[in-house]
């Protein structure tokens, strides 16, 4: 199972872009692309959680919509990572930005307590629960410029 962090958009027509090959673009309210099966939410499952199965690899994907630095989002990703049997966690952040966050807002610091975020929460929960792979799945500024 993959956990991908995506920023929830306030506009229903805004595409949710994934960085996993074969998934393409998922649009809220639009039918999924061929090869992507969307499962209904399980009873009691949290809002803004989408389960899909990628056809080519058969990989189960769990997309979690969040709002950056929102306490509800921090709790949501922590709960999902800790309560799911995941093989990987993908965080929508490049290595440079994650390093900066960890440098300025280390775990247990006052700044982290004041400005906790879902990206570090997902990574920390994955490390705590021994998820085999934590992937930083965003492009750095240098990659975007080139």
N, C-alpha and C positions, 0 to 999 in steps of 0.2 A: 504494500500500500504506500502511495506517495502522499505527502501532505505538502500542498503548495500554498503559499501565502499570496493573496492577491488583494489589491486595494479595492474596496467596494466603491462603486461609482454611484453618485446620486442620480444619474440620468440612465433610465432603463435601456436606451439605445446604444450606450457606450459599450464597445466590445471589451470583453475580458480576454486579454492576450496571454497565451501560455508559451513557455519556452521549451516545452517538451515536443520533440518531433512527432508528427502524426496527429496531434490533437487539434492543430489549427486554431481558429478563433471561435470562441463560444460567445454568443450574444444573449443577453437576458431577454427572455420572451420569445426568442427565435428557436426553431427546431435545431437540434444538434447536427453537426456535419456528418456525412456518411462515415461509418467506422467508429463513431463515438456513441455509446449507449448511456443515457442518463437514467439513473435509478431514482425512484421516489425516496423521499426522506423517510427515515425510520421513525416510528412513533417516539416522541420526546426529543428528537434530534434538534439541535440548535438551528436557529435561522442563519441564513447566509452560508450554509454548508451544502456543497454539491458533490454528489458521488457520480463518477463516470468510470466506464471501462474502455480503455483504448484497445481498438480491435486488433491491430497488428501484433502487439506484444501481449495482449490480455492483461495488461497492468491495471490494477484498480487504482484510481486517482481520487483523492479527497481534496477538493478545492475549498478553502476557507476564506470567505470575504471578511475583511477587517477594515477598521478605520485607524490610521496611524496614531499611536500614543493614547488611545482610548482605553480606559481601565476595563471596560467590558470586553474589548478585543483581546487584551492581555490575558484575562481570565479564560476566555474562550479557547485561545490557542494552547494555553497551558493545560487545560482540562482535556482537550482533544488529544494532544500528544501523549499525555500521561495515561489516558484511558484506552488508547488504541494500540494495537500490535503493529507498529510501523516498521518498514524496512529502510525508509529514508524520510528525511524532512528537508523540503526545499524552502528556503527563505528568500524572498524577493529583495535581495541586498547584495551589492558587490563586496568582495573581500576588503577593499580599502575602507568602505563605509562601516562595515562590521568592526574592523580593527579600531576605527576612530570611536565608535560607540563604546566599545569595550575599554578603551583607554580613558575616555572622559566619563563614562557611566558604568564603572565596573559593578559586578554583582555585589550587593550588600552596601553600596555607597549611598549617601544621602541623595545625591543627584539621581541615581537610579530609582530610589524610592519615590522621589518627586516626579520623575519623568520616565517611568517604566514604559516599555514599548513591546509590542507583540513580536518583533523580530528577535530581540534578545530572549524574550520569554520562550519562544518556540525552540530556539537553539539550546537554551539552558535545560528545558524540559527533556529535549532529545538526549542531551548528554547525561542527565540524571537517570533516565530510564534505559540508557545504553542502546539507543537506536543506532544501528550499524553505520548509517551514513547521514551526515548533515551537509547539504549542498547549498552554496550561496549562488542563487540562480539569476543574478542580474548582471548587466553589462557595466563595466567601469566607464567613467567619463572618457578615458582615452580610447576605449573600444568604440564608443559612440561617435567620437570625432573622426575616426578613421574610416 
